[in-house]
């Protein structure tokens, strides 16, 4: 059974930082491209950042310079370090895994990030 379990969300003041983690089980983690997406109330789910098997990264413009995605294949874990958080970063953040061979993908249940004073 495939599971992606996110953690690390919460309430933070503007300008603060959070580190999200996503632990994957039931998949051969090293052959999956991983990513973080987010969905704010009333909005569509959008890309935040992705990381390939080799560690190449891609960011949405909204997070460039503030967010850093990384992965630890030994721990089956992908991280999203978020700095200089803004109220508009408030959303549910979802972990995503895509098998680069079959294109089959999986989603986590999401973790809430709220940026507010």
N, C-alpha and C positions, 0 to 999 in steps of 0.2 A: 504494500500500500504506500503510495507516494504521499508524503507530507512536506509542506513548507510551513514552518512555524516562525512567524515574525515576533520580535520583541523590541523593547527600547523606546516605544512611543510614550507620549505623556504631554503634560502642560509645561510650557516654557515661555519665558518672557521674550519679547522682541530683542534681537541681538544675541540670544542665547544659542546653545548648541545641544544637539542630541545625536546619539549614535544608534542607528537601527541595526538589528541583526536578523538574519534569516537562516535557520538551520534546516537543511534538506535531508530527508530520509527516503529510502525506497527507490532511489535513482543513482545511476553512476554519475556522480556530481561532476566529475572532470570532463565529461563530454557534453555538458550543458552550458549554454550561454545563459547568464543570469542578469536580472534587471530589477529595478524598482520603478513602480508606477504609483500614481496617486490620483485620488478622486475627491474633489471638494463637493460640498452639498450643491446640488443643482447643476453640476458640471459633468462633463465626460471624463472618463479615466484618461490620464495623460502620462506620457513617458517622463521619467525623472532622469534615469541613468541606466546604462547597460555595461556589461563587462563580458568579454569573450573568454573562451577557455584559456587563451594565452595571456589574458590580462589587459587587452586593449580596451579602452573605455570610451564611452560616448555620453554626452550630457545634453539635456535640454537647455536652451538658453537661460531659462529661469534659474537654473542651479549652477551654471558655470562660475567658477571662482569661489563658490561657497560650499558646494557638495563634493564629496569624494566617495566613489564606489570602489570597493576592494573585495577580494575573495581569498579564502583559505581552503584550498582543496583538501588538505589533510583533515580539516574539521567540518567539511561539507557546509561551509558557512559563507554567506555573502553579507557585506556590511555596507551601510550608507552613513557616512559621517556628514552631518549637516551643521554648518556654522552660520553665524550672522542671520539667524532665522527671522523671517518677516511674518506678519499676520497672514499675508497671502499664501504662505506655505502651509497653512492649516488645511488638513485633508486626512483621509485614510490612506495610508501607504501600504502598497501591496508588493510582495515579492513574486517574481516571475521566473520560471525556468523553461528553457527551450532546448530540446534535444536537437543538436545541430545536424544529426544524420537523418532523423525522421521528421523533424519539425514539430513533433508532438510537444505540447506545452502544458504547464501546470501553474496554478495560482495559489498563493497563500490566502489566509482569511483576512489579513489586513491588521494594521495597528494604527491607532488614532494619534495624530500629532496635532496639537493645538498650540498656536502661538498667540499669546494674549497677555496684556498687562493687567 
